[in-house]
């Protein structure tokens, strides 16, 4: 749990950006001291801002992460003599990690003695990875270039070997009729804006739920009364309350902006983040941590000094700026209840269709709008304050219900890691069984069978609580029927693992038992042999929307035989973490000059999708002839009727091609 708190603080460290002096808390410099013709000392100096500290290379295990140097080509062009020495450090006991931590304050100096073995060596490149901490910990990396002759630094450009060049060329297809890819929004049959509005609605719902928690609900009448009574000019007080609500929305929107920078680095990075095995495990651990905070075993808060600083800033500034800092204070103080809900929102956007960063902005804006709504409404209609229910034990019940939902969501992240890693631990039946247990426990709690530490005195069950308990029980029964194959659980498509990921032996590891190929060239060869068009399916093991399409659309009686009998299905999993054989791993150089190392199956097919179809989202469907001619526009999501029309049009186009061109197989 101590380690998990580090991830939580890292994840929300963007809040520290309100203090501009702390944006770059360490200023690095370096120099080289010549000892002899062949021996030098490399010196790294870091000037650390007041209040911050950088960890030693030798800080104790189990605490914050140590600084780590990587010396490029050490052992080849030069030798390291001894270890990297450090200037004076401080050792103190950490209450968070319960170990002695060693770190630098004010200044950090590292020195490495080296001996040159390659007389032609001109430059030494070194990378330093470190953590700099204050009230939050920020991971950082710094590159140092030591030039032995005092000349200019030369940044080495990576050159690709012949094998990498050949494998890279093989990724690019000579597609025919490629202009179809430019028609419309990649031929998407669903309006992408509807997905954004759905995410906005879910964010808004999350904000409404957050309003009912004890961190937010009691603040509504206090804050509204403050604005309406602070001035004899009632319209001014109402305007300030509305401005306060606007700033709440703005703050939550601003928190999503850093995610928009990822696509400029690599179009596949957001997909990589969403499907990364260890990141999904980290999310699982964090959500479990969130859940037990909702159960009352500990309080999850950001450092109180942040709220104090924002409160002082609002008092000093006054006016518009003061109201802005009041809104920031609300965001920090309410984090105990809003943080887990925001974490769920982030996880949900990673699983949703469309652009992750845009979805996150929509969801965060919706969340902020819901939080701001009561402040605006009660400022306009202050008499409504009298109708608000009193704070009480019902808010604790809301938190416990959210805790069980957090645990259910945590299992989804663990399932993602299991699917991508092919561990076979959380098969479909195991996943559903765990959900049944969770919702049975929730039912028992709501009916008062057991209690949590922060529950108040036992009282008569309310009608609402009984109703939610019955709904939880009904859901557990629904899951049980799905486990027994009495129902197909289509309402949960995309949440449990797919049907073919089962504890029971399956005929095929392809969706719905359809024969499929997971290598593009093998699939094309088969399509040529049997004279059938290709349904190219860019999918993912952890892709919830892919499962929805397979379970709700592909299973349709009009769609299933088309895919099974008239098409050759090629399913390429862009999140597959399995390593490629060593002889098939290579470096790919993009037109921008950036070089990407292709080591896994997922990296190969993700890059393949981007290069040939200009897309990085899943699901993504393409219809091709065996001769690589596009038969229809590419699409992403659809209802069964439109998807059937799309498939039949592609099939008709292919048959016409065969009829008109005798050279086709």
N, C-alpha and C positions, 0 to 999 in steps of 0.2 A: 504494500500500500504506500510505503514511503517513496518507492521508485515511481509509482503511478502519479503521485502529486507533482513530480518533476515534469512529466509529460503534459499535465494540465497547465502548469505555469508556462511552459514553452509554447503551448498551443495558443494561449491568450496573451503572449508577450506584446502583441501589437498595441495593447492598451497603453504601454509605456511610452508610446510615441507622442503623447501629449506634452512631454517634457523634451523640448528640442535640444537641450544641452546634452541629453543622454543618447542621441541617435547614434553617435560613433564614440563609445566610451573608452576605446583604446587607440592610441596613435602609435603606429609601428615605424621603426627605422632599422637599418642594418648597415654594418660595415665589415670590412675584412682586414685583419691584421696579419702581415707577413712575418713569419718567424725565420724561415730559411728559404732556399731555392724550391724546396718541395713541400714545406709545411706551412699551414696557415691556420688562423683562428677565425671562425665565422661567428659574428656577434649579432644577436637579435635583441633589440630594445623596444619595450612597450611602455608608453606613458599612459597610466590608467587614471581616469577621472575620479574625483573624490566620491567616495561612497560605493564605488564598484571594486570588484576583485577578479583576478584571473587565477585559475587553478593550476597547481604544480603538475609536473609529469608524474609525480610520485604520491599524489593524494590517495587516501585509502580507498580500497574497493568497497562498493556498496553505497558510496556517496555520489557527489557530482563527478562528472567525467573529467579525466585528466587531459592536459595538453599533450599533443602528439605531433612529432616531427616526421616528415617523409623526405628523405634525401634522395633525389633522383640520380640514378646510376652510381650510387654508392657501392663499393666493392668491385666496380668495373674501372672507372676512370680515376677514382680516389678512394682512400680508406678512411674510415672513422677511427680516430684514436681515442679510446675511452667513450664514455657516454656524454650526453649533453648536460653541461653543468648549469646550475641556476644561481641567481643572486639570492639574497636573504628572503626567506618565506615566513609565513605565520601559520601556526597550527591551532585550530580551535575545534571544540566539540560541536557537531551539528545536531540540533534537536530533531530536525526533520528526518535525517537518515540514521541518526544514532551511531555515528562514527566520527573519528577525528579527521577533519579535512585540512589540507595544506594548500595555501594560496598566496598570491602576491597582492599587495596594496601599494598604490602610488606608482611603483615602477616594477617591471619584470625584465630581467636580463638573462638571456640564455647564451651559452658559449659552447661551440663545438670545435674541437681540435681535429684537423684532417691532414692526410699526407697524399700528395699527388702521385699517381702511378702512370698516368698517361701524359707525356710531355706536351702533347698537342691540345690538352684541355684548356679551354678559354673561359668557360662559364659554368657555374654550379647553380642548379635550381633546387629550391627547398620549399616545401609546403608545411605550414603550421595550422593544425586544427585545434581550437580551444573553446572554452566556455567563459564568458564574462558575465558576472552576476551582480545584481543589486537586490531589488525586491523580486526581480524575475531573472531567469538565466537565458542568455542569448548565445546560441552556437555560432561560431564564425570561423572563417578560413582565410589565410593570408599566404600569398606567394612571394618568395624572396628570390632575387636573381643576383648572384655574386659574380662580377666580371674580374678575372684575375689580372688582366692587363690594364684595367681602368677605362676601357672603351665603352661603347654603347651596348646596351642589353639587346640580345637577339632572341626573339621568341620563335622557337622551333615550330615549323609547320609540319603536321603529320602527313607522311606520304603512305600511300596504300600499296601493299604488295600485289602481285599479279593475281593471287588467289582471291583476295578481297575485291579486286576490280572485276574479276570474272563473276563472282557470286553476286556482286552488286548489280552488274548488267543484267543478270538473270532475273532480278526482281522486277525490272521494268518490262511491261507488256506492250506489244504493238497492237493496240486496240483499234478496231474499225468502228465507224459510226460514233466516234467519241463525242461528237457534239451533243448527243443525248444527255451527257452528264451535266451540261450547262443549262438544260431546260428547267425552269422553275427552281424551287429550292431543293435541288438534287432529287426532284421527283417525289418529295415527301408527300404522302397522301394525307397526313394529318397536319393541321396548321400548327407550326411550332409555337406560335404565340399562345395557343390554348394550353400548352404544357407549362409555359411561364406563369400564366394566370393560375393554373392549378397549384404550382409551387407557392405562388403568392398567397393563395387561399390557405394552404397548409401552414405557411408561416403565420398567417393571421390567426388561424385556429390555435397554433402554439402560443401566440401572444395572449389570446383570450384565456387559455388555461393558466398561463403564468400570472395573470391578474388575480386568479383565485388562490394564489399561494400566500403564505404569511409574510413573505419578504416584500410583496408588492401591495396587496390589498389594503392593509392598514394605512399606507402612505397616500392613498387617493384622497380621502377627505381632508387630511392634514395639509397636503400640498395645494389643493384647490382653495381651501379656506385661506391659506397664506396669500395666494394671489388676489383673491376677491376682497380681502380685508386690508391689504398692505397700502391701499390708496383710497382716498375719498372719491377719487375719480373711478367709478365702477367700470366704465368701458375700458380704461387703461388696464385695470386688473384682469379683465376678461381677455384683453389682447395679449397680455403677458402669459396667461395660462395657455392660450392657443399657441403662442410662440414656443413655450416650453414643450408642448406636444410635438410641434414641428421639429425641434432640436432632437427629441427622442428618436423620431423616425430617421433623421439625418445621421445620427450617431451609429445606429445599427446598419444603415446603408453603407457608411464609410468603412465599417469593419469588414465588408465583403470585397472592397476594391483591390486589396493585394492579390486576390485570387485571379484577377483579370490579367495580371502580369505573366502568368504561367504560360499561356498560349504563345506569347512572343518568344519564349525560350525553346519550346518543343511542343508541337501539336499533340503529341501523345502523352505529355507529362501528367495531365489531369487524369487520364485513364490509368496511367501507371500508378498514380497516388491512390486512386480509388480501388485498385485491384492488387496493390502490393501486399504480399503475405504478412510481413511483419508489421506494417502499418495497420492492417485489419486486426491483428492480434492486439496491438496497442489500443485501438479503438474499443475492442472487446473489454480490455482491462479497465479503460477509463470509464466505460459505461457501467460496468459492475461497480466501480468506485462511486460513480454518480448515484447509482441505485441505492447503495447502502447509506449514502448521505441523506437521501429522501426517506429511508427507513428510520432515521434518527440516531444512528450509531455514532455519528460525528457531524460537525458542521463544516461545510465547504464554503470558504470565503476567500476573496482576494485580500491582499495586505490592507489593513485598516488605514495605513499611512496614505494610500492612494486616495481613499475617500476623504481623508482629512485635508489633503492638499487641494483636491477639487473644491471642497467646501470653503476653504480659506480663499481660493482663487475667485469663487463666485461672490464672496463677501467683499473682497477688495475691488473687483472689477465693476460690479453693478451693471445696470442696463442690459443690453442684448448679450454681451459677453458673459455677464454674471449668470443670466438665465441659462446660457449654453452650459456653463460649468455645473449648474444645478442638475441639468439633464445627465451630464457625465457622472455626477455623484450617484444619481438614481441607478444608472447602469452598473456601477461598481457595487453599491450596497446590495442590490437585488440579485447579484450574481449567484448567491447560494441557491436560489430557486430557478433563475433564468439560464444559468450556465449549462445544466444538463439538458434543458429543452433546446438550447441553441446547438449543443453537441449533436442532439438527434436530428436537428434541421440540417446541419452540415453533412451528417451521414446520409440522410435521405436524399439530398441533392446529388451526392456522389452516385446514388443508385438510380436516379431519375433520368429520363430521356432528355436529349438536347445538351446545350452547352452548360457545363457544370458551373462556371463562374457566373453566367447570366442567371441560372437557376438560383444560385446562392444569393445574389443581389436581390432577386425577386422575393425569396423567402425571408431574408433579413429585413427587407423593407416592409413586408407584410407583418412580420413579428413586431417591428417598431410601431407600425400603424395601430395595431391592436393595443399595445401598451399605452400609446398616446391618446387613444380614443376617449377613455373615461375622463381624462384631465380636460379635454376640449369640451365634451358634452356637459360635464358638471359645472364648468366655468360659464357656459352659456345658459344653463338651467340649474342654478345652485340649489333650488328647492328640491331637486331630485336626490340630493345627498341624504335626505331624511329617509328615502326608500331603500337605501343600501342595507343589506343584511349585516348583522353584527359579526365582528371577528369571533372565531371560536374553533372548537375541535374539528369542524367540518373541513377546515383548511389543512389540517394534519392528514385527514383522510385523503384529500386530493393529492398530497405529496406521496403518500404510500402507493396509491394507484399508479402515479407516475413512476414510482420506483419499480413496480412490477413490469410496466411497459418498457422501462429502460433495460431491464434484464432480458426481456424478449428481443429487443432490438440488438442487445449485445450478442445474443446467439446468432443473429444474422451476420454480424461481422466475423464471428468465429467460423461460421459456415463458409463465408467467402474465402477465408484463408485456407480452410480445409479443401475446398473445391479447386482453388488455384494451385495449391501445393500437392493435390492428389494424395492426401494422407489417408483418406478412407475412415476417418474417425466419426464425423458427424453426418452419417448417411441420412436420407430423407426420413426414415422411420424414427431414428434416434432424435432428430431435430423436432419432429412433430410431438413425440412423447415428452420431451422437455417442455415444450410449450403447454401441453396438457397439464403437466405438473404445476407450472407457473400460474395458470389461470384457475386451477382448482385451489391453490393456496390463496390467490386473490379472493376467490369466492368465500373461502373460510374466514379470511380476515374481515371482509365486509359484513359477514354475518356474526362477527364478534367471537369466533372460536378461539383466536389467539390475538395478541396485541404486540406492539413495538414499543421501544423505550420511551419515545416522546409522546405517546398517546396519553390524553388526559383521563380524568375519572370516567369509568364506564357509564354510559348513558343509554337510554332507549334508542334503538335503531330508527333512523329517519326513513321516510318513504323513498327518498332519492337513493339513499345508501342501499336499501333493499333492492331497488330497481337495478342499480348498477351491479349488485351481486348476482341477481338473476341473469343479467346480460352476460356476465363473465362465465357463469355456469353453462349457459346456452352455447357460448363460444367453445368451451372445453368439450361439450358434447359434439359439436360440429367437427372439431379436430379429431375426436375419437372415431366418428363415422368415416372421416377421410382416411384414418389409419387402417380401418377395417375394409377400405375400398368400397364402402357403401355410397359415398359421394366422392367427387373428383377434386374438391377444394379449389375450384376455379377462382373463388373470391380471393384467394391468397396467392394467385399466380405470381411468381417472381420472388416470393419470400422463402418458402422451403426449397431445399435442393431439388433438382429435376427428378422426374420419375425414374430415369435410368441410373441415377446415383443411389442405389438401393442396397440394403443388407442382403437381399435375395439376388441370386444369379439372374442376369438379364441376357437376352439374346444379342443385344446390341447396345453400345454406349453412345448411340446417336438419339436425337429427340424422337419420341413416339415410336421407336423401333425401326425408323426408316434407315435404309442403308445409306451411309454417307462416307465421304472421303475427307480426311483432315490434312491432306497435302494437295496443293493446287495442281501440280503437274500430274500426279497420279489420277486425280479426278478428271482432268482434261483428256488424258489418254483413254480413260474408260468411256468418256462421252463420245470420243471419236470412234471407238470400237463398236458401241451400241447405237450410234447415230441418234443421240438425244441432246437436247439443249441443256445448259448448265444453270442451276440456281446456286449462285455464289452467296454464301451466308457468312458475313463477318459478325462473329458473336464473341461471347466471353463466358467463362465459367461462373464469374460473379456478376453477370449482367442480368439484372432483374427484369428489364424490359424484354430481353431476349426470351426469357422463360414465359413471360406473358404472351408474346406472339406465338410461341410454340404450343402452349397449353390452351390458348383461347382461339387462335386463328388457324394454325396448322392442323389442329385437331378437328376442325369443321368438316362435316361429311362431304362438302363440295371441294374443299381444299386438299385434304389428305391424299386422295387418290391421284390428284394432279402432280403433287410433289413426289409421291412414291413411285408412280408408274411412268410419268411423262418427262420427268426431269432427272438429271444426275445432281445430287445434292453434294456440294463441297462446303463444309463448315470449317472455317478458320478461326481458331480461338486466339484473340489478340492479347489475352492476359495469362496465357499458359506459361507457368514459370519453369517448366521442364527445360533442362539444358539441351541445346543442339549438340550433336556429335562434334567432337573437337575439330574435325575436318570441315564442318559446315559453319563454324563460327567465323565471323569476318567483321571488318570495319567498313562502314558505308559513309561516303562523303557526299553531302547534299550540295546543291548548287550554290548555297550561301557560303560554303567552305567549312561548315560545321561537320565534324566527324562523329558518327555514332557507332558504338560497338554493339554488334548483334550477337548475343550469346544465348538467348532463349527462344523457344518457339513463338512465344507471344511477341517478342521484339521483332522477329522476322515478319510475322503477318501484320502487325500493326504498321510497320514501315511500308510493307507491300501495299496496304490499303491506302495510305496517305499518298504514296508516289503515283499510283495508277488511277485513283478515283477521287483524290483531293478531299477525303473525308477521314475523320478520326473518331466517329461515334459508332456505337453499337446499340441495337442491331442495325445492320446496313445490308441491303439485298440488291444483287445485280443479276440480270439475266444475260447470258452469253451463249453464242454458238460455240461449238468445239473449235471453230476457226477464229475465236476471240472477237466476234462482231457483237456489239451491243444490240439487244433485241427490244429493249424498252428503257425508259428512264429508271435510274436507281431510286429505291425508296428506303424508308427507315421503319415507320410504323403505319398500321392500317387496321381497319376493321375487316372482317371476313369477306364481306361482299366486294369491297374495293380491291382487296388483295386477290380474290379470285379473278376479277376482271383483268387485273395486271398480269397474272400468270397466263391467262388464256390469250391475251394479246401477244405476249412474248412467244407463246407456243405457235400461234398463227403466223407471226413474222418469220419464225424459224422454218416452218413448213413451206412457206412461200419462197424462202431462200433456197431450200433444197430443190424445190420444183423448178426454179429459174436458173439454178447454177448446178450443172451436172458434175462439176469438179468437187462439190462438197460430198462428204462421206454419206 
